[in-house]
């Protein structure tokens, strides 16, 4: 079952040193919102708000929109050459074989990979560096498939 997600938006601007710590905790700068935001589950919220209060950062918390949806950002899964998701020896994005690949799960609009029918595909190291790292959507390695 899909658990509710929350969005935490900073309403104060962190100084450069604190900004690094904010990023380490999982916040990212969202250009359309013009704020530092982070998605979290309900059980994470008290710990995060306590951390923000200790660092004198003001914030707002609201329900996250887009749970289970993948429409907000472009998706790597739309550009796969191998529509079956590839394999541990073939990259689904560039199609190269034989090469070592790792399986990845595509996140939804709330940066969660826990939703029905999440896209799973194998990518080689080159595709991860060139296509996934600059991509705005969250991707997580599938621990059950290395």
C-alpha positions in Angstrom: 0.0 0.0 0.0 1.2 3.5 -0.8 2.0 5.4 2.3 1.4 9.2 2.4 4.4 11.4 1.5 5.1 14.9 2.8 7.0 17.8 1.2 9.1 20.0 3.5 10.0 23.4 2.0 12.5 25.7 3.6 11.2 29.2 4.1 14.5 30.6 5.2 17.7 30.5 3.1 20.6 28.5 4.6 24.1 30.0 4.7 26.7 28.2 2.4 28.0 26.0 5.2 24.6 25.0 6.4 23.5 24.5 2.8 25.9 21.6 2.5 24.4 20.0 5.5 20.9 20.6 4.2 21.9 18.8 1.0 23.4 15.9 3.0 20.1 15.5 4.7 18.4 15.1 1.3 17.1 18.6 0.4 17.5 19.9 -3.1 16.9 23.2 -4.7 13.7 23.2 -6.7 13.8 25.9 -9.4 10.0 26.1 -10.0 9.3 26.4 -6.3 12.4 28.6 -5.7 13.0 26.8 -2.5 14.9 24.0 -0.9 12.6 21.0 -0.6 12.6 17.4 0.5 10.1 14.6 0.2 9.7 12.2 3.2 7.4 9.6 4.7 5.2 10.4 7.7 7.6 8.6 10.1 10.6 10.7 8.9 8.8 14.0 9.4 9.3 14.5 13.2 13.1 13.7 13.0 13.6 16.1 10.0 11.5 19.0 11.6 13.5 18.6 14.9 16.8 18.8 12.9 15.6 21.9 11.1 14.5 23.6 14.3 17.9 22.8 16.0 19.6 24.6 13.0 17.2 27.6 13.2 15.7 27.0 9.7 12.1 27.9 9.2 10.0 25.5 7.0 6.6 24.5 5.8 5.2 20.9 5.6 2.5 19.9 3.3 1.2 16.7 1.6 3.2 15.7 -1.4 1.4 15.6 -4.7 2.2 13.0 -7.4 2.4 9.8 -5.4 2.6 7.0 -7.9 2.7 9.4 -10.8 5.7 9.8 -13.2 4.7 12.9 -15.2 6.5 15.8 -13.5 10.0 15.0 -14.9 11.2 13.4 -18.1 11.8 9.6 -17.7 14.8 7.6 -18.8 12.5 4.7 -19.2 10.9 6.5 -22.2 14.2 6.4 -24.1 15.2 2.8 -23.6 16.4 0.9 -26.8 15.7 -2.4 -25.1 12.0 -2.1 -24.1 12.2 -5.3 -22.0 14.6 -3.5 -19.6 17.8 -5.2 -20.6 19.8 -7.7 -18.6 22.8 -7.9 -16.3 24.9 -8.1 -19.5 23.1 -5.7 -21.8 22.3 -2.0 -21.2 18.7 -1.1 -21.9 19.5 2.5 -22.8 22.5 2.2 -25.2 22.0 -1.5 -26.1 25.7 -2.4 -25.6 26.5 -6.0 -24.9 28.4 -7.8 -23.3 28.9 -5.3 -20.5 28.2 -5.3 -16.8 25.0 -3.6 -15.9 23.1 -2.8 -12.7 19.3 -2.7 -12.4 17.7 0.6 -11.4 14.2 1.6 -10.3 12.6 4.8 -11.5 11.1 7.1 -8.8 7.8 8.8 -9.0 7.0 12.6 -8.7 7.6 12.4 -4.9 11.0 10.8 -5.3 9.7 7.4 -4.1 10.4 4.1 -5.7 7.7 2.3 -3.7 4.7 2.4 -6.1 3.0 -0.1 -8.3 4.6 -0.9 -11.6 7.8 1.2 -11.1 10.0 1.0 -14.2 13.0 -1.3 -13.7 15.9 -1.5 -16.2 19.6 -2.3 -16.4 22.2 0.4 -17.2 25.9 0.2 -17.9 28.3 2.6 -16.0 28.6 4.9 -19.0 24.9 5.5 -19.2 24.6 6.0 -15.5 27.2 8.7 -15.6 26.0 10.5 -18.8 22.2 10.1 -18.5 21.2 9.3 -15.0 23.3 11.6 -12.8 22.2 14.9 -14.4 18.6 13.7 -14.5 16.2 15.4 -12.1 14.1 12.2 -11.3 15.2 9.9 -8.5 16.6 6.6 -9.4 17.6 3.9 -6.9 19.6 0.7 -7.4 17.6 -2.5 -7.2 19.3 -4.3 -4.4 17.9 -7.7 -5.5 19.6 -7.4 -8.9 23.3 -6.5 -9.0 
